[in-house]
Amino acid sequence: MDGLHWWRQGDAVTQISALLLLAMSVASWVVIVWKALLMRRAGGDVVRAIAAFWQAPSIASAEERLPAFDRDALVMPLVQAAGALAGAAGNGAATLAARGSLSQQLTRGLRDALHAVLGRLQFGQVLLATVGSTAPFVGLLGTVWGIYHALTAMAGAGQITIDRVAGPVGEALVMTAAGLTVAIPAVLAYNVFGRFIGRIEADLEGFARDLRELVLDDAGIALPAAAND
């Protein structure tokens, strides 16, 4: 009944602020749970998929073997991009992209595939950062407006006592606590997931570099000295 009483006592601004905080909380927790499951799978799958790739006799064989290890398709796009470019080498230059050397095509293709994979890993990070930075201010807005609304109502009622002030002001301060309650998990999750994504990104970037060198070696193309630094 206290929550219902608080809801009825608040005006439109207070209620909208409360609904906005509720929406932020639900959205952030959905992202947190989804990304926690994704990071838990991805951390081990990337390592196992890369190991399985290097144990395969060929890139074509690795493409058949990887789906069993790469459940979220984080390594497979890189392998498919390298395999497609290696198979298309020397088949003519119908487009500007195909006129470059195999080294240039591999760099571009692997970079695009890597960006697509990282985009999926980073999905939801912006939402968590936004919730973490704005939820406290939404709660503060609800508190300030609630206090103003309560004091205005009491001023029109005549005599003001501490008992009459404490109740409405205390109810308004709940909005600040609600804003912090929504923001803190979002900030913590953003930082934790950022570290996991950074580790996976480093593994994928290293694999993409090694994969590029492998395809070039198979094609009999020597890498410039600077490319190996």
Summary of the structure (lengths in Angstrom):
residues: 229
radius of gyration: 27.6
end to end distance: 67.7
largest distance: 92.0
contacts: 691
relative contact order: 0.15
helix: 83%
strand: 0%
